[in-house]
Each structure stands twice: as structure tokens, then as C-alpha cells.
Amino acid sequence: MPIYEYKCEACGNEFEELVFGDDTPACPACASGATHKLLSATQFKMPGGTVSAPSGSSGCSGCSGGNCSTCK
């Protein structure tokens, strides 16, 4: 059962929720049903270390100097 991040369209509250199936949770702050999933940065393990996916907000937070292939 995955935990998703949501944002409330009514009040702007961001929250995490354990979700079963295709349920869409109500906002815990204002109880509005107008919520949507946020795209979350992920992290995964590879042989030799942990790699974080770039967030996209700063262009290239996944490496230093902006010279990796994901910074294009």
C-alpha cells in the first residue's frame, strides 16, 4: 500500500496519505475532497550506492556542477 503526497486545491495544504486502490483522500486541514497527487522525487538503490532522481525544480539538483546527462 503506497503512501502518496497530495495537495488540496481549496486551501493549498500538502499532506501524505496511505491510499488503498484508487481512493482520493480528503484534505485533513479543511476536509475538502478537491485534492490531487503530487509528483514526488524518488530514491532508489543501485549496486555501489544510492541515487536520487533530480527534482526538476532547480534544473539539476541530482549532481554537482550541472554537468551530468540529466541536467540538459
Secondary structure by P-SEA (a helix, b strand, c coil): cbbbbbbbccccccccccccccccccccccccccccccbbbbbbbccccccccccccccccccccccccccc
